[in-house]
Amino acid sequence: MDSTRILLIRHGQSQGNAEGRFGGHTATPLSARGRRQAEAAARALASEKITAIYSSDLLRAVETAEPLARLTGLKIKRSTAFRERSVGVMEGLTFEEAAEQHPEQYAALIRRDFEHVILGGESYRQMLDRASEKLDHAIRKHRGGRISVFSHTGTICILTLHLMGALDAPELKPVWISTANCGITRIEIRSDGFVRVQALNDTRHLAGL
């Protein structure tokens, strides 16, 4: 039975991560540690017969995908659809600054209010719509293959829940799946529609760092 395998890989540590800032759509680069994490992830994935490399077009995600692209010879398919959620007025702020300056927006984010549109940004629902449409298209295009998607912690959480069918209910419970920098989530979709979650946030390849 043909299976399509999806690897959702969070970007390495960014400068913004290191400083405790909201990344959102900010074009923050990887830190030195993030670059080491990206190289380690590429070495771990290089032998897995990847058929396609997708990435958020944001700098920290593209820089994480580049080592795997070099090792496999595959071209990176960049897309705005795989960006992190836009956090609008909180972009670039530290978590403390965001809580102080925009308490209502910050509170809605923390309680995982799925429908709340952040001032100047977007809701989790809007992020789901753009990211899931692109992922579903990639799965149809590369059926039976192994697709790697370099993205962000919020986007990976939402896409994982989407593939599991957990976001189909009319009312959604606030569920969150955390992903570490360069953590890998592995999901298999069989041709009969059966979905198998093989790993959530696998970081074994980073043990030496």
Buried (B, 14 or more C-beta within 10 A) or exposed (E): EEBBBBBBBBBBBBBBBBEEBBBBBBEBBBBEBBBBBBBBBBEBBBEBEBBBBBBBBBBBBBBBBBBBBEBBEBEBBBBEBBBBBBBBBBBBBBBEBBBEEBEEBBEBBEEBBBEBBBEBBBBBBBBBBBBBEBBEEBBEEBEEBBBBBBBBBBBBBBBBBBBBEBBEEEEBEEEEBEBBBBBBBBBBBEEEEEEEEEEBBBBEBBEEE
